[in-house]
Amino acid sequence: MYENFQAVDRWTRKNVHCAYQALVVAIATRHADAVDVKFLVDGRPVWVALPHPAWAEYKNRTGKVITDRLAIEVAGHYLKTALESGEGMGREMYALGIEETLRHLQAVVAEAEAVAVAES
């Protein structure tokens, strides 16, 4: 869903192509307690930083884990939302909080469940 997608920038009305490129544990690169997910937005690198404590909080609330694939989807969902709401183009890094990460995670899970129901 959000590994390779199109979004329309709110301000320019330009259609932009977003493609996942990398997932990096940020402590190794910038000494941050986060997972950085890199996308190319029309070829320009854009990072979405998801806080590590969100993994533990999600596990506590649901008993489930955030997989790498799910982290990519969450970051992509956030990026698409940011671009389409107008807080997007021009930024190189977005850093989410725990609750914000979990809200986007819930949205991704809900969308996946809706697709699964529609396909069955």
C-alpha positions in Angstrom: 0.0 0.0 0.0 2.6 2.6 1.1 5.9 1.1 -0.2 5.4 2.7 -3.6 2.6 5.2 -4.1 1.5 8.5 -5.6 0.5 11.6 -3.6 -0.8 15.0 -4.6 1.1 17.9 -2.9 -1.5 20.2 -1.3 0.2 23.4 -2.3 1.5 22.7 -5.8 -1.1 20.2 -6.8 1.8 18.3 -8.3 1.5 14.5 -8.4 4.6 13.1 -6.7 5.9 9.5 -6.7 7.1 8.1 -3.4 9.1 4.9 -3.2 10.5 3.1 -0.2 14.3 2.8 -0.3 15.7 1.8 3.2 15.0 1.1 6.8 17.8 1.9 9.3 18.0 1.6 13.0 18.8 5.3 13.8 21.0 4.6 16.8 23.7 3.4 14.4 23.6 6.5 12.2 22.5 9.4 14.3 22.4 8.1 17.9 18.6 8.4 18.1 16.1 5.9 19.6 14.2 5.5 16.4 13.9 3.6 13.2 14.4 5.8 10.1 12.5 4.9 7.0 13.9 6.4 3.8 11.7 7.2 0.8 12.5 8.8 -2.5 9.9 11.5 -3.2 10.3 12.3 -6.9 13.9 11.1 -6.5 14.6 13.3 -3.5 15.5 11.5 -0.2 13.0 12.0 2.6 13.3 10.2 6.0 10.5 9.4 8.4 11.7 8.6 12.0 9.5 6.3 14.0 10.4 6.2 17.8 11.5 2.9 19.2 9.3 3.2 22.3 6.3 2.9 19.9 7.3 -0.8 19.4 7.1 -1.5 23.1 3.9 0.5 23.5 2.2 -1.3 20.6 3.2 -4.7 22.1 1.8 -3.7 25.5 -1.5 -2.6 24.0 -2.1 -5.3 21.5 0.3 -8.2 22.2 1.5 -7.8 18.6 4.8 -6.7 17.2 5.6 -4.0 14.6 7.4 -5.8 11.8 9.8 -4.1 9.4 7.1 -4.3 6.7 4.6 -2.7 9.0 7.0 0.1 9.9 7.5 0.8 6.2 3.7 1.0 5.8 3.3 3.3 8.8 6.0 5.6 7.6 4.5 5.7 4.1 1.1 6.4 5.4 2.4 9.3 7.4 4.4 10.6 4.4 1.4 10.5 2.1 -0.7 12.3 4.8 2.0 14.9 5.3 2.3 15.6 1.5 -1.5 15.8 1.0 -2.1 18.0 4.0 0.6 20.5 3.0 3.3 19.8 5.5 5.3 17.9 3.0 7.5 19.1 0.1 10.8 20.6 1.0 11.4 18.7 4.3 14.1 16.1 4.4 13.2 14.5 7.8 10.0 14.0 9.7 10.1 12.7 13.3 7.0 11.2 14.8 6.0 10.8 18.4 4.8 7.6 19.9 1.0 8.4 19.8 1.3 9.8 16.3 3.1 6.6 15.2 0.4 4.4 16.7 -2.4 6.5 15.1 -0.8 5.9 11.6 -0.3 2.3 12.5 -4.0 1.9 13.4 -4.9 3.6 10.1 -2.7 1.2 8.1 -4.1 -1.9 9.9 -7.7 -0.6 9.3 -7.0 -0.1 5.6 -5.5 -3.6 5.3 -8.4 -5.2 7.0 -10.9 -3.3 4.8 -9.0 -4.6 1.7 -9.0 -8.1 3.0 -12.8 -8.0 3.6 -13.4 -6.5 0.2 -11.3 -9.2 -1.5 -13.1 -12.1 0.3 
